[in-house]
Amino acid sequence: MGSDNGLANEKPAHQVIIESFYMDKTPVTVGAFRMFIQQTGYATDAETFGDAGVFNFEQNKWELVPGATWEHPFGPNGPKAENNHPVTQVSWNDATAYAEWAGKRLPTEAEWEYAARCGGKNMARFSWGNELIMHGKYQANVWQGTHLTDHQGADGFVFTSPVGYYGMTACGLNDMGGNVWNWCSDIYQAYPGSQHQFQSDANVRVIRGGSFFFDANGAYSYSVVGRSMNSAETSLFNTGFRCARSE
């Protein structure tokens, strides 16, 4: 797990032992999340707080948009989320609640990386290979360019894409890089032996995989070792999740 050649928070490469598990083929979709809401009456953190995080492209900044929820991720005046797209504007708390309802759980960070590496066999940079563009085609829904002002849509989408649109990895998983960040169960912390300075906080959880939106770490965020974090109550327009289950 991890890398000796990547960013500071990805170092060092180290051995982790995990038990066999199942991983959802795709991130949880809007349609699946709607079933959960309808059957349980659950109120998400965004609905409870009354707002959620959306990037304002006109003002070039993040802002809390009143009424932004999993069903209207850009706010009540924005488009309704499509059923076959990954659900967003869900916090770690929301993702955990859904997973429990579905008889599953959130994957650990080690499980997420093991799955992205296709059972540990994939030594490529990304879950699909070593390049974001292969044979003239994007392999995932990613940010094109290196700045927030760069034009988007070259990969076919400006925001989220339908789950599975770019095809499966060698071990049958979709969207193991790009589209939306995935919540993991773990508290975010530095790896054993790492020089990365971070004060562990039980409320700060791991996210993996990168998203359609700009990230300061660029292509590193889509890699099998890329990692970031957010607080457990945070809901953003580019963060979703997938579930796992012990064998």
Backbone as CSV, one residue per row, in Angstrom:
resi,resn,N_x,N_y,N_z,CA_x,CA_y,CA_z,C_x,C_y,C_z
1,MET,0.848,-1.190,0.000,0.000,0.000,0.000,0.879,1.233,0.000
2,GLY,0.403,2.298,-0.706,1.177,3.520,-0.750,2.265,3.477,-1.793
3,SER,3.155,4.465,-1.744,4.194,4.600,-2.758,5.433,5.238,-2.158
4,ASP,6.584,4.884,-2.696,7.833,5.537,-2.295,8.175,6.697,-3.221
5,ASN,7.398,6.871,-4.290,7.722,7.871,-5.301,6.636,8.918,-5.492
6,GLY,5.604,8.882,-4.665,4.489,9.783,-4.858,4.555,11.019,-3.987
7,LEU,3.388,11.554,-3.661,3.284,12.720,-2.790,3.597,12.326,-1.350
8,ALA,3.817,13.334,-0.527,4.220,13.077,0.856,3.211,12.223,1.611
9,ASN,1.920,12.462,1.377,0.913,11.694,2.134,0.707,10.285,1.592
10,GLU,1.354,9.958,0.457,1.262,8.607,-0.116,2.426,7.715,0.321
11,LYS,3.402,8.299,1.003,4.610,7.572,1.392,4.535,7.126,2.848
12,PRO,5.284,6.042,3.161,6.044,5.157,2.269,5.194,3.961,1.851
13,ALA,5.700,3.209,0.876,5.068,1.931,0.557,5.219,1.023,1.762
14,HIS,4.151,0.330,2.132,4.187,-0.508,3.320,3.203,-1.664,3.163
15,GLN,3.423,-2.703,3.897,2.589,-3.900,3.781,1.382,-3.807,4.704
16,VAL,0.231,-4.167,4.147,-1.009,-4.218,4.914,-1.683,-5.550,4.615
17,ILE,-2.148,-6.219,5.637,-2.840,-7.500,5.459,-4.341,-7.274,5.649
18,ILE,-5.120,-7.681,4.674,-6.574,-7.547,4.757,-7.225,-8.885,4.438
19,GLU,-8.426,-9.074,4.927,-9.186,-10.286,4.645,-9.990,-10.102,3.364
20,SER,-10.410,-11.201,2.775,-11.200,-11.154,1.543,-12.477,-10.340,1.760
21,PHE,-12.905,-9.631,0.721,-14.087,-8.781,0.828,-14.709,-8.603,-0.551
22,TYR,-15.922,-8.112,-0.570,-16.604,-7.732,-1.800,-16.633,-6.210,-1.899
23,MET,-16.508,-5.696,-3.115,-16.591,-4.261,-3.361,-17.695,-4.000,-4.370
24,ASP,-18.510,-2.979,-4.146,-19.528,-2.611,-5.122,-18.882,-2.325,-6.474
25,LYS,-19.527,-2.784,-7.515,-19.010,-2.584,-8.868,-18.938,-1.102,-9.213
26,THR,-19.922,-0.329,-8.772,-19.983,1.098,-9.083,-20.204,1.910,-7.810
27,PRO,-19.956,3.208,-7.891,-20.396,4.066,-6.782,-21.915,3.975,-6.645
28,VAL,-22.412,4.262,-5.466,-23.864,4.261,-5.235,-24.500,5.346,-6.102
29,THR,-25.554,4.979,-6.805,-26.202,5.906,-7.724,-27.272,6.744,-7.020
30,VAL,-27.680,7.793,-7.707,-28.769,8.635,-7.217,-30.032,7.792,-7.039
31,GLY,-30.308,6.915,-8.013,-31.501,6.080,-7.937,-31.502,5.155,-6.734
32,ALA,-30.355,4.548,-6.455,-30.255,3.657,-5.300,-30.395,4.438,-4.000
33,PHE,-29.793,5.616,-3.948,-29.884,6.436,-2.741,-31.323,6.902,-2.519
34,ARG,-32.039,7.169,-3.597,-33.441,7.576,-3.477,-34.271,6.470,-2.821
35,MET,-34.014,5.234,-3.168,-34.729,4.111,-2.535,-34.495,4.105,-1.033
36,PHE,-33.271,4.350,-0.632,-32.912,4.418,0.785,-33.698,5.524,1.486
37,ILE,-33.758,6.699,0.879,-34.486,7.826,1.468,-35.976,7.519,1.569
38,GLN,-36.526,6.964,0.505,-37.963,6.670,0.485,-38.346,5.623,1.514
39,GLN,-37.500,4.641,1.722,-37.826,3.556,2.652,-37.542,3.879,4.111
40,THR,-36.663,4.837,4.349,-36.268,5.128,5.735,-36.666,6.515,6.214
41,GLY,-36.887,7.439,5.295,-37.164,8.814,5.692,-35.938,9.535,6.224
42,TYR,-34.776,8.995,5.943,-33.524,9.566,6.439,-33.326,10.989,5.920
43,ALA,-32.839,11.877,6.799,-32.489,13.242,6.407,-30.973,13.361,6.363
44,THR,-30.432,13.737,5.233,-28.981,13.859,5.084,-28.458,15.059,5.870
45,ASP,-27.155,15.086,6.073,-26.545,16.226,6.757,-26.810,17.525,6.007
46,ALA,-26.744,17.486,4.679,-26.996,18.699,3.891,-28.419,19.206,4.123
47,GLU,-29.379,18.287,4.196,-30.766,18.685,4.447,-30.923,19.237,5.854
48,THR,-30.216,18.652,6.813,-30.284,19.111,8.196,-29.654,20.496,8.360
49,PHE,-28.477,20.684,7.747,-27.799,21.982,7.823,-28.491,23.036,6.965
50,GLY,-29.145,22.590,5.893,-29.824,23.532,5.004,-28.989,24.008,3.841
51,ASP,-27.747,23.489,3.719,-26.899,23.872,2.602,-25.809,22.825,2.390
52,ALA,-25.077,22.973,1.290,-23.984,22.055,0.977,-22.999,22.754,0.050
53,GLY,-21.811,22.143,-0.092,-20.728,22.785,-0.827,-20.816,22.631,-2.338
54,VAL,-20.769,23.772,-3.024,-20.763,23.813,-4.484,-19.703,24.830,-4.899
55,PHE,-18.973,24.505,-5.956,-17.989,25.483,-6.444,-18.656,26.462,-7.383
56,ASN,-18.482,27.755,-7.094,-19.036,28.812,-7.935,-18.007,29.152,-9.010
57,PHE,-18.258,28.730,-10.235,-17.297,28.924,-11.318,-17.222,30.375,-11.777
58,GLU,-18.256,31.143,-11.522,-18.235,32.546,-11.911,-17.363,33.359,-10.957
59,GLN,-17.441,33.025,-9.665,-16.655,33.754,-8.681,-15.373,33.018,-8.291
60,ASN,-15.202,31.823,-8.843,-13.978,31.046,-8.621,-13.735,30.717,-7.144
61,LYS,-14.791,30.248,-6.483,-14.635,29.910,-5.070,-15.710,28.918,-4.644
62,TRP,-15.394,28.170,-3.573,-16.377,27.287,-2.956,-17.370,28.130,-2.166
63,GLU,-18.615,27.678,-2.121,-19.608,28.345,-1.284,-20.651,27.336,-0.820
64,LEU,-21.285,27.658,0.290,-22.382,26.845,0.791,-23.662,27.337,0.139
65,VAL,-24.299,26.473,-0.624,-25.503,26.856,-1.375,-26.739,26.378,-0.623
66,PRO,-27.613,27.292,-0.197,-28.850,26.882,0.473,-29.681,25.964,-0.412
67,GLY,-30.139,24.864,0.151,-30.994,23.947,-0.584,-30.278,22.954,-1.469
68,ALA,-28.942,22.982,-1.486,-28.194,21.974,-2.255,-28.264,20.648,-1.506
69,THR,-28.699,19.603,-2.199,-28.863,18.284,-1.587,-28.466,17.210,-2.593
70,TRP,-28.581,15.968,-2.180,-28.259,14.838,-3.053,-29.123,14.848,-4.312
71,GLU,-30.348,15.357,-4.207,-31.262,15.358,-5.347,-31.071,16.587,-6.237
72,HIS,-30.627,17.682,-5.641,-30.325,18.909,-6.382,-28.938,19.376,-5.945
73,PRO,-27.885,18.729,-6.462,-26.533,18.978,-5.965,-25.993,20.383,-6.195
74,PHE,-26.592,21.151,-7.127,-26.164,22.525,-7.369,-27.086,23.536,-6.698
75,GLY,-28.072,23.042,-5.978,-29.056,23.907,-5.349,-30.410,23.756,-6.009
76,PRO,-31.459,24.303,-5.396,-32.823,24.122,-5.914,-33.045,24.688,-7.311
77,ASN,-32.206,25.635,-7.732,-32.352,26.211,-9.071,-31.519,25.482,-10.123
78,GLY,-30.743,24.499,-9.672,-29.906,23.740,-10.586,-30.606,22.487,-11.085
79,PRO,-29.962,21.757,-11.980,-30.573,20.540,-12.524,-30.722,19.450,-11.468
80,LYS,-31.735,18.626,-11.648,-31.950,17.493,-10.756,-30.945,16.392,-11.084
81,ALA,-30.432,15.746,-10.064,-29.453,14.677,-10.273,-30.086,13.514,-11.030
82,GLU,-29.327,12.944,-11.974,-29.838,11.842,-12.791,-29.645,10.508,-12.079
83,ASN,-30.609,9.632,-12.228,-30.641,8.372,-11.472,-29.423,7.490,-11.681
84,ASN,-28.841,7.499,-12.890,-27.719,6.598,-13.165,-26.359,7.252,-12.938
85,HIS,-26.353,8.422,-12.342,-25.111,9.089,-11.973,-24.802,8.802,-10.506
86,PRO,-23.555,8.942,-10.104,-23.233,8.708,-8.694,-23.882,9.770,-7.816
87,VAL,-24.419,9.362,-6.689,-24.993,10.327,-5.763,-23.869,11.182,-5.180
88,THR,-24.143,12.468,-5.019,-23.197,13.412,-4.416,-23.918,14.179,-3.316
89,GLN,-23.232,15.142,-2.732,-23.773,15.905,-1.609,-24.179,14.977,-0.466
90,VAL,-23.398,13.921,-0.284,-23.607,12.995,0.832,-22.359,13.026,1.716
91,SER,-22.566,13.185,2.991,-21.463,13.209,3.944,-21.014,11.790,4.275
92,TRP,-19.924,11.690,5.010,-19.483,10.375,5.502,-20.566,9.766,6.378
93,ASN,-21.223,10.585,7.170,-22.318,10.093,8.034,-23.447,9.517,7.195
94,ASP,-23.799,10.219,6.111,-24.862,9.746,5.222,-24.468,8.437,4.543
95,ALA,-23.226,8.384,4.074,-22.739,7.181,3.397,-22.756,5.981,4.340
96,THR,-22.370,6.198,5.577,-22.376,5.124,6.574,-23.796,4.643,6.848
97,ALA,-24.737,5.592,6.934,-26.142,5.235,7.178,-26.703,4.408,6.026
98,TYR,-26.386,4.818,4.790,-26.852,4.049,3.625,-26.267,2.647,3.648
99,ALA,-24.974,2.547,3.897,-24.305,1.245,3.873,-24.921,0.302,4.900
100,GLU,-25.220,0.804,6.086,-25.845,-0.031,7.118,-27.221,-0.497,6.674
101,TRP,-27.984,0.397,6.058,-29.312,0.038,5.547,-29.207,-1.043,4.478
102,ALA,-28.192,-0.964,3.647,-28.010,-1.917,2.545,-27.355,-3.224,2.992
103,GLY,-27.045,-3.355,4.279,-26.389,-4.561,4.773,-24.927,-4.624,4.387
104,LYS,-24.330,-3.467,4.189,-22.930,-3.393,3.781,-22.196,-2.451,4.727
105,ARG,-21.083,-1.918,4.265,-20.285,-0.968,5.037,-19.430,-0.171,4.065
106,LEU,-18.801,0.875,4.547,-17.840,1.584,3.716,-16.541,0.785,3.664
107,PRO,-15.857,0.784,2.541,-14.580,0.069,2.474,-13.523,0.790,3.299
108,THR,-12.564,0.030,3.790,-11.406,0.665,4.401,-10.551,1.254,3.292
109,GLU,-9.648,2.126,3.673,-8.757,2.704,2.672,-7.883,1.636,2.036
110,ALA,-7.430,0.679,2.844,-6.603,-0.412,2.310,-7.394,-1.252,1.318
111,GLU,-8.666,-1.522,1.625,-9.506,-2.279,0.698,-9.709,-1.508,-0.599
112,TRP,-9.913,-0.202,-0.489,-10.112,0.607,-1.694,-8.885,0.521,-2.593
113,GLU,-7.706,0.667,-2.020,-6.492,0.610,-2.839,-6.261,-0.792,-3.394
114,TYR,-6.537,-1.799,-2.593,-6.377,-3.180,-3.052,-7.290,-3.456,-4.240
115,ALA,-8.519,-2.930,-4.167,-9.464,-3.103,-5.272,-9.013,-2.304,-6.496
116,ALA,-8.516,-1.081,-6.278,-8.022,-0.270,-7.393,-6.828,-0.935,-8.063
117,ARG,-6.044,-1.655,-7.281,-4.894,-2.395,-7.810,-5.309,-3.775,-8.334
118,CYS,-6.611,-4.004,-8.393,-7.156,-5.259,-8.931,-6.600,-6.472,-8.180
119,GLY,-6.847,-6.476,-6.885,-6.364,-7.585,-6.070,-4.860,-7.540,-5.853
120,GLY,-4.294,-6.329,-5.931,-2.867,-6.174,-5.706,-2.003,-6.466,-6.912
121,LYS,-2.622,-6.882,-8.027,-1.854,-7.301,-9.210,-1.522,-6.138,-10.140
122,ASN,-2.285,-5.061,-10.080,-2.094,-3.938,-10.981,-0.995,-3.009,-10.459
123,MET,0.085,-2.918,-11.171,1.192,-2.051,-10.778,1.197,-0.736,-11.566
124,ALA,0.133,-0.499,-12.340,0.024,0.725,-13.128,-0.314,1.912,-12.230
125,ARG,-0.177,3.095,-12.798,-0.443,4.307,-12.027,-1.915,4.448,-11.670
126,PHE,-2.783,4.107,-12.629,-4.224,4.207,-12.420,-4.848,2.813,-12.455
127,SER,-6.093,2.723,-12.074,-6.749,1.408,-12.038,-6.899,0.811,-13.431
128,TRP,-6.851,1.658,-14.465,-7.027,1.187,-15.851,-5.717,1.136,-16.638
129,GLY,-4.646,1.719,-16.137,-3.382,1.760,-16.881,-2.528,2.933,-16.430
130,ASN,-1.611,3.349,-17.282,-0.666,4.397,-16.892,-0.978,5.789,-17.442
131,GLU,-2.008,5.911,-18.282,-2.311,7.196,-18.892,-3.782,7.558,-18.709
132,LEU,-4.056,8.861,-18.596,-5.443,9.318,-18.520,-6.133,9.212,-19.871
133,ILE,-5.350,9.353,-20.945,-5.887,9.250,-22.302,-5.172,8.104,-23.009
134,MET,-5.931,7.140,-23.484,-5.360,5.997,-24.207,-6.082,5.851,-25.537
135,HIS,-5.310,5.736,-26.625,-5.873,5.603,-27.972,-6.831,6.761,-28.281
136,GLY,-6.469,7.947,-27.770,-7.257,9.135,-28.056,-8.511,9.296,-27.222
137,LYS,-8.724,8.421,-26.250,-9.941,8.483,-25.438,-9.609,8.603,-23.961
138,TYR,-10.363,9.442,-23.263,-10.225,9.524,-21.814,-10.685,8.220,-21.186
139,GLN,-9.973,7.799,-20.154,-10.289,6.548,-19.478,-11.119,6.751,-18.214
140,ALA,-11.380,8.005,-17.878,-12.174,8.318,-16.693,-12.686,9.745,-16.805
141,ASN,-13.644,10.081,-15.970,-14.198,11.421,-15.918,-13.313,12.271,-15.019
142,VAL,-12.425,13.028,-15.636,-11.405,13.772,-14.890,-11.401,15.243,-15.296
143,TRP,-10.684,16.046,-14.517,-10.504,17.465,-14.858,-9.475,17.582,-15.963
144,GLN,-9.833,18.318,-17.003,-8.906,18.504,-18.113,-8.148,19.820,-17.934
145,GLY,-6.823,19.723,-17.891,-6.020,20.905,-17.708,-5.435,20.991,-16.310
146,THR,-4.891,22.131,-15.986,-4.200,22.310,-14.703,-4.697,23.520,-13.923
147,HIS,-5.689,24.249,-14.449,-6.194,25.431,-13.774,-7.718,25.399,-13.685
148,LEU,-8.263,26.143,-12.730,-9.707,26.187,-12.546,-10.433,26.802,-13.730
149,THR,-9.720,27.591,-14.518,-10.348,28.253,-15.660,-10.281,27.427,-16.943
150,ASP,-9.660,26.257,-16.889,-9.539,25.423,-18.085,-10.904,24.897,-18.529
151,HIS,-11.109,24.898,-19.832,-12.382,24.438,-20.400,-12.560,22.939,-20.163
152,GLN,-13.801,22.549,-19.853,-14.094,21.145,-19.585,-15.025,20.546,-20.643
153,GLY,-15.084,19.228,-20.670,-15.990,18.533,-21.573,-15.302,17.660,-22.592
154,ALA,-13.967,17.712,-22.656,-13.238,16.898,-23.627,-13.423,15.407,-23.374
155,ASP,-13.700,15.033,-22.122,-13.925,13.621,-21.801,-15.384,13.228,-21.973
156,GLY,-16.211,14.190,-22.385,-17.622,13.911,-22.617,-18.549,14.507,-21.585
157,PHE,-17.988,14.974,-20.458,-18.826,15.476,-19.369,-18.156,16.661,-18.683
158,VAL,-18.985,17.627,-18.268,-18.485,18.760,-17.496,-18.534,18.441,-16.011
159,PHE,-19.573,17.718,-15.601,-19.709,17.329,-14.199,-19.709,15.800,-14.104
160,THR,-20.583,15.201,-13.320,-20.568,13.743,-13.175,-20.971,13.047,-14.471
161,SER,-20.580,11.804,-14.578,-20.954,10.955,-15.714,-21.736,9.757,-15.187
162,PRO,-22.495,9.077,-16.043,-23.180,7.861,-15.594,-22.157,6.849,-15.068
163,VAL,-22.510,6.132,-14.017,-21.574,5.145,-13.476,-21.309,4.081,-14.539
164,GLY,-20.073,3.655,-14.642,-19.713,2.617,-15.594,-19.515,3.078,-17.014
165,TYR,-19.646,4.370,-17.275,-19.562,4.883,-18.638,-18.228,4.546,-19.302
166,TYR,-17.147,4.561,-18.546,-15.814,4.357,-19.119,-15.354,2.904,-19.089
167,GLY,-16.243,2.015,-18.687,-15.898,0.598,-18.712,-15.279,0.103,-17.417
168,MET,-14.992,-1.191,-17.412,-14.536,-1.866,-16.209,-13.020,-2.016,-16.175
169,THR,-12.508,-2.124,-14.967,-11.110,-2.509,-14.793,-11.004,-4.009,-15.038
170,ALA,-9.796,-4.539,-15.012,-9.583,-5.968,-15.273,-10.303,-6.859,-14.271
171,CYS,-10.599,-6.332,-13.090,-11.311,-7.158,-12.106,-12.766,-6.728,-11.937
172,GLY,-13.320,-6.018,-12.932,-14.756,-5.811,-12.991,-15.323,-4.631,-12.240
173,LEU,-14.497,-3.631,-11.920,-14.986,-2.464,-11.191,-15.025,-1.236,-12.094
174,ASN,-15.978,-0.351,-11.832,-16.116,0.894,-12.586,-15.759,2.092,-11.711
175,ASP,-15.296,3.141,-12.345,-15.094,4.433,-11.667,-14.167,4.351,-10.452
176,MET,-13.106,3.564,-10.593,-12.104,3.499,-9.524,-11.036,4.570,-9.746
177,GLY,-11.488,5.740,-10.106,-10.655,6.902,-10.393,-11.488,7.859,-11.206
178,GLY,-11.622,9.108,-10.744,-12.440,10.078,-11.432,-13.914,9.957,-11.087
179,ASN,-14.711,10.807,-11.696,-16.154,10.934,-11.491,-16.446,11.564,-10.127
180,VAL,-16.386,10.805,-9.038,-16.572,11.390,-7.701,-15.573,10.785,-6.714
181,TRP,-15.153,11.591,-5.760,-14.383,11.062,-4.643,-15.226,10.038,-3.900
182,ASN,-14.588,9.008,-3.353,-15.271,7.958,-2.595,-14.885,8.027,-1.125
183,TRP,-15.882,8.096,-0.253,-15.622,8.013,1.181,-15.099,6.627,1.547
184,CYS,-14.132,6.572,2.442,-13.689,5.320,3.056,-13.970,5.387,4.554
185,SER,-13.916,4.262,5.218,-14.286,4.231,6.628,-13.241,4.852,7.545
186,ASP,-11.984,4.874,7.098,-10.872,5.221,7.988,-10.801,6.677,8.409
187,ILE,-10.260,6.884,9.603,-9.782,8.200,10.009,-8.528,8.499,9.197
188,TYR,-8.437,9.699,8.654,-7.265,10.062,7.853,-6.060,10.287,8.766
189,GLN,-4.973,9.624,8.433,-3.742,9.813,9.191,-2.540,9.458,8.329
190,ALA,-1.377,9.884,8.783,-0.144,9.585,8.055,0.143,8.090,8.147
191,TYR,0.772,7.549,7.103,1.157,6.144,7.111,2.299,5.898,8.104
192,PRO,2.439,4.658,8.563,3.563,4.330,9.455,4.901,4.662,8.792
193,GLY,5.747,5.396,9.498,7.053,5.754,8.960,7.040,6.947,8.035
194,SER,5.876,7.601,7.872,5.765,8.728,6.953,6.338,10.000,7.558
195,GLN,6.866,10.876,6.694,7.316,12.201,7.101,6.192,13.235,6.947
196,HIS,5.061,12.794,6.435,3.907,13.674,6.244,3.384,14.129,7.605
197,GLN,3.282,15.418,7.802,2.840,15.976,9.070,1.334,16.205,9.045
198,PHE,0.615,15.465,9.882,-0.829,15.656,9.967,-1.301,15.232,11.340
199,GLN,-2.030,16.116,12.012,-2.576,15.803,13.322,-3.876,15.030,13.151
200,SER,-3.873,13.780,13.551,-5.046,12.923,13.365,-6.263,13.474,14.114
201,ASP,-7.413,13.404,13.459,-8.670,13.896,14.031,-9.743,12.867,13.710
202,ALA,-10.423,12.364,14.729,-11.417,11.306,14.538,-12.566,11.726,13.623
203,ASN,-12.750,13.034,13.422,-13.830,13.512,12.572,-13.416,13.673,11.119
204,VAL,-12.139,13.477,10.828,-11.638,13.654,9.455,-11.418,12.283,8.824
205,ARG,-12.116,12.021,7.739,-12.123,10.700,7.116,-11.473,10.709,5.729
206,VAL,-11.036,9.545,5.312,-10.349,9.384,4.030,-11.328,9.454,2.864
207,ILE,-10.909,10.106,1.789,-11.593,9.993,0.503,-10.576,9.529,-0.531
208,ARG,-11.049,8.770,-1.495,-10.174,8.173,-2.501,-10.744,8.350,-3.902
209,GLY,-9.866,8.360,-4.906,-10.264,8.225,-6.298,-10.313,9.473,-7.141
210,GLY,-10.338,10.659,-6.524,-10.443,11.865,-7.330,-11.846,12.061,-7.896
211,SER,-12.036,13.134,-8.662,-13.369,13.424,-9.195,-13.280,14.184,-10.509
212,PHE,-14.444,14.567,-11.021,-14.512,15.357,-12.247,-13.969,16.762,-12.031
213,PHE,-13.857,17.191,-10.777,-13.503,18.569,-10.468,-12.007,18.743,-10.238
214,PHE,-11.537,19.949,-10.429,-10.139,20.315,-10.233,-9.642,19.911,-8.844
215,ASP,-8.431,19.381,-8.807,-7.764,19.081,-7.541,-6.326,19.576,-7.634
216,ALA,-5.839,20.177,-6.562,-4.491,20.745,-6.575,-3.427,19.699,-6.867
217,ASN,-3.710,18.432,-6.557,-2.744,17.363,-6.806,-2.838,16.803,-8.222
218,GLY,-3.720,17.356,-9.027,-3.810,16.942,-10.420,-4.054,15.459,-10.592
219,ALA,-3.319,14.845,-11.513,-3.514,13.427,-11.836,-3.202,12.507,-10.665
220,TYR,-2.440,12.979,-9.691,-2.169,12.149,-8.514,-3.472,11.722,-7.832
221,SER,-4.478,12.579,-7.877,-5.722,12.268,-7.168,-6.456,11.069,-7.761
222,TYR,-6.211,10.770,-9.042,-6.896,9.645,-9.701,-6.139,8.327,-9.568
223,SER,-4.925,8.395,-9.059,-4.066,7.205,-9.039,-4.519,6.205,-7.985
224,VAL,-3.979,5.004,-8.066,-4.351,3.950,-7.113,-3.850,4.252,-5.706
225,VAL,-2.894,5.168,-5.576,-2.361,5.503,-4.249,-2.800,6.887,-3.780
226,GLY,-3.448,7.672,-4.654,-3.862,9.028,-4.298,-4.861,9.023,-3.157
227,ARG,-4.725,9.977,-2.251,-5.609,10.037,-1.084,-5.815,11.474,-0.631
228,SER,-6.969,11.712,-0.057,-7.260,13.014,0.514,-8.226,12.807,1.674
229,MET,-8.822,13.898,2.178,-9.664,13.762,3.356,-10.689,14.877,3.424
230,ASN,-11.691,14.675,4.272,-12.669,15.703,4.570,-13.349,15.361,5.889
231,SER,-14.010,16.355,6.467,-14.690,16.110,7.738,-15.970,15.319,7.510
232,ALA,-16.368,14.546,8.489,-17.435,13.551,8.340,-18.792,14.147,8.012
233,GLU,-19.019,15.423,8.351,-20.318,16.033,8.095,-20.351,16.810,6.776
234,THR,-19.221,16.870,6.082,-19.123,17.664,4.860,-19.819,16.997,3.677
235,SER,-20.581,17.782,2.943,-21.240,17.315,1.720,-20.800,18.225,0.577
236,LEU,-20.319,17.610,-0.517,-19.826,18.375,-1.662,-20.395,17.834,-2.967
237,PHE,-20.393,18.684,-3.991,-20.982,18.294,-5.275,-20.122,17.321,-6.060
238,ASN,-18.930,16.987,-5.551,-18.049,16.043,-6.252,-17.632,14.866,-5.379
239,THR,-18.398,14.596,-4.324,-18.057,13.490,-3.413,-19.236,12.548,-3.244
240,GLY,-18.959,11.244,-3.448,-19.953,10.198,-3.260,-19.326,9.038,-2.500
241,PHE,-19.744,7.831,-2.814,-19.198,6.664,-2.106,-19.614,5.373,-2.804
242,ARG,-18.948,4.312,-2.435,-19.344,2.968,-2.820,-19.251,2.120,-1.575
243,CYS,-19.883,0.967,-1.593,-19.922,0.113,-0.408,-19.078,-1.133,-0.581
244,ALA,-18.797,-1.778,0.534,-18.089,-3.048,0.568,-18.825,-3.985,1.516
245,ARG,-18.440,-5.232,1.482,-19.024,-6.219,2.394,-17.981,-7.293,2.681
246,SER,-17.871,-7.674,3.923,-16.953,-8.756,4.274,-17.425,-10.054,3.692
247,GLU,-16.491,-10.931,3.335,-16.842,-12.197,2.710,-17.511,-13.131,3.700
